[in-house]
Each structure stands twice: as C-alpha cells, then as structure tokens.
Amino acid sequence: MSEGPPQDLLQAARQAQESAYAPYSHFPVGAALRLPGGRIVAAGNVENASYGLSMCAERSAAFAAASGGARKFAEILVVGETKGPIAPCGACRQVLFEFMDAAAPVWLVGQGGKWRRTSLAELLPNAFSPRDLDTAD
C-alpha cells in the first residue's frame, strides 16, 4: 500500500492552486510535475472570459516544463477541491501522454487530502500516439 502522495509535489501543487486565476468558475486547480532529474514545475489553471481560451493546471504545467526544455516527465500530482480525488480532462490526459510513460505515477488529490494514485494507462487507455502509426510504404 502506498504511503500517499509525495509531499513535495503536493506542496508545490497547492501553492500553484493558490495562484490559479479562476474568476469565472471559482474552481482553482494546481498541478506539479516532477522531471526525471527531480526538478518540480508547477502551475495553476488560468481562465479567460472566452472560456475556450482557458487553460487547465495540468497543461499549464506541462507547457511550462516543455517550453523550458523538458521532454520527459516522471510523475504529476493534481489538486482541486472535489469531493473525491480530482481527475484531469481528456485534453490534459493526451498532452501528458506526449511527455510521460503510460505507467508513470499520476497522483490525484481532492478535498480533505483524499487521494488516488493511478497512471496514464488507466486514465487514457488506447491513447493516440503518432509513434504507433504505420508509416511504412
């Protein structure tokens, strides 16, 4: 049995959640990624009056890490004020799959510290990957 979410990731995700910009939904979310060398990149969700332009915390963190040169993520923790452990949307799952192994730890944390450890393989079965396309002539 797991001892629970890594405390350094949880602390970083909670700090990012506090910095989230969520004036429309009033639903701040934080995400913290650990890179293979141990560095943590965290971000909160950022909303926009044109809702389609809003960005989830998971993608905010992933894009910040990738634009900083990271090409692989070791694990992620997402925190939100949901009754049970929060779950990433489908778009976030696909973006994370671009940079994480399917078996990499995904920590989901909700109100009162309720948590679940899962993986991208469980969250996104049969994920789309250009690596799987047969491009042979």
C-alpha positions as CSV (number, residue, x, y, z in Angstrom):
1,M,0.0,0.0,0.0
2,S,1.3,3.4,-0.9
3,E,2.1,5.9,1.8
4,G,0.3,8.6,-0.1
5,P,1.2,11.4,-2.4
6,P,4.8,12.8,-2.4
7,Q,4.7,15.8,-0.1
8,D,7.0,18.0,-2.2
9,L,4.7,17.6,-5.2
10,L,1.6,18.2,-3.0
11,Q,3.1,21.4,-1.5
12,A,4.0,22.7,-5.0
13,A,0.6,21.9,-6.4
14,R,-1.2,23.5,-3.5
15,Q,0.9,26.7,-3.9
16,A,0.1,26.7,-7.6
17,Q,-3.6,26.2,-6.8
18,E,-3.4,29.3,-4.6
19,S,-2.0,31.3,-7.5
20,A,-4.6,30.0,-10.1
21,Y,-6.6,32.6,-12.0
22,A,-10.2,31.3,-11.7
23,P,-12.5,34.3,-11.5
24,Y,-15.3,32.7,-13.5
25,S,-15.5,29.1,-12.2
26,H,-14.1,29.9,-8.8
27,F,-12.5,26.4,-9.1
28,P,-8.7,26.8,-8.7
29,V,-6.7,23.7,-9.6
30,G,-2.9,23.2,-9.1
31,A,-0.6,20.7,-10.8
32,A,3.0,19.8,-10.1
33,L,5.2,17.8,-12.4
34,R,8.4,16.1,-11.4
35,L,11.0,15.9,-14.1
36,P,13.5,13.0,-14.3
37,G,16.2,15.0,-12.6
38,G,13.9,15.8,-9.7
39,R,13.1,19.4,-10.6
40,I,9.4,20.3,-10.0
41,V,7.4,22.5,-12.3
42,A,4.0,23.7,-11.0
43,A,1.2,25.8,-12.4
44,G,-2.5,26.6,-11.7
45,N,-5.4,26.9,-14.1
46,V,-5.8,30.2,-16.0
47,E,-9.3,31.2,-17.1
48,N,-10.4,33.6,-19.7
49,A,-13.8,35.4,-20.3
50,S,-13.8,33.5,-23.6
51,Y,-14.0,30.1,-21.9
52,G,-12.4,28.1,-24.7
53,L,-9.2,30.1,-24.2
54,S,-8.9,28.9,-20.6
55,M,-6.1,26.5,-19.7
56,C,-6.1,23.7,-17.2
57,A,-3.4,23.5,-14.5
58,E,-2.1,20.2,-15.9
59,R,-1.5,21.7,-19.4
60,S,-0.2,24.9,-17.9
61,A,2.5,22.9,-16.0
62,A,3.2,20.7,-19.0
63,F,3.6,23.6,-21.4
64,A,5.8,25.5,-18.9
65,A,8.1,22.4,-18.5
66,A,8.2,21.7,-22.2
67,S,8.9,25.3,-23.1
68,G,11.8,25.2,-20.6
69,G,13.3,22.3,-22.5
70,A,11.8,19.3,-20.6
71,R,10.9,16.4,-22.9
72,K,10.1,13.8,-20.3
73,F,8.0,14.0,-17.0
74,A,8.5,11.4,-14.3
75,E,5.2,12.0,-12.4
76,I,2.4,14.5,-11.8
77,L,0.2,15.5,-8.9
78,V,-3.1,17.4,-9.4
79,V,-5.0,19.0,-6.6
80,G,-8.5,20.5,-6.6
81,E,-11.5,21.0,-4.3
82,T,-13.5,18.0,-5.4
83,K,-15.3,15.6,-3.1
84,G,-13.1,12.8,-4.2
85,P,-9.7,12.8,-6.0
86,I,-9.8,15.2,-8.9
87,A,-9.5,13.8,-12.5
88,P,-7.8,15.5,-15.4
89,C,-9.8,16.3,-18.5
90,G,-9.3,14.3,-21.7
91,A,-7.2,17.1,-23.3
92,C,-4.8,17.1,-20.3
93,R,-4.5,13.3,-20.4
94,Q,-3.5,13.4,-24.0
95,V,-1.0,16.2,-23.5
96,L,0.6,14.4,-20.5
97,F,0.8,11.2,-22.6
98,E,3.1,13.1,-25.0
99,F,5.7,13.5,-22.3
100,M,5.1,10.7,-19.8
101,D,5.4,6.9,-19.8
102,A,1.9,5.3,-19.6
103,A,2.9,3.7,-16.3
104,A,4.2,6.9,-14.7
105,P,2.6,7.8,-11.4
106,V,-0.4,10.2,-11.6
107,W,-1.5,11.5,-8.2
108,L,-5.0,12.9,-7.9
109,V,-5.9,14.8,-4.7
110,G,-9.3,16.3,-3.6
111,Q,-10.8,17.9,-0.6
112,G,-9.5,16.8,2.8
113,G,-6.5,15.2,1.2
114,K,-8.5,12.4,-0.4
115,W,-6.1,10.9,-2.9
116,R,-5.7,8.2,-5.6
117,R,-2.6,7.0,-7.3
118,T,-3.2,6.0,-10.9
119,S,-1.4,6.1,-14.3
120,L,-1.9,7.4,-17.7
121,A,-2.5,3.9,-19.0
122,E,-5.5,3.7,-16.7
123,L,-6.7,7.3,-17.3
124,L,-6.2,7.1,-21.1
125,P,-6.5,3.6,-22.5
126,N,-5.6,3.3,-26.1
127,A,-4.1,6.7,-26.2
128,F,-3.4,8.3,-29.6
129,S,0.3,8.2,-30.4
130,P,1.9,9.1,-33.7
131,R,4.6,6.6,-32.7
132,D,2.0,3.9,-33.2
133,L,1.2,4.9,-36.8
134,D,2.4,2.6,-39.5
135,T,4.2,4.9,-41.9
136,A,6.0,2.2,-43.9
137,D,5.3,2.3,-47.6
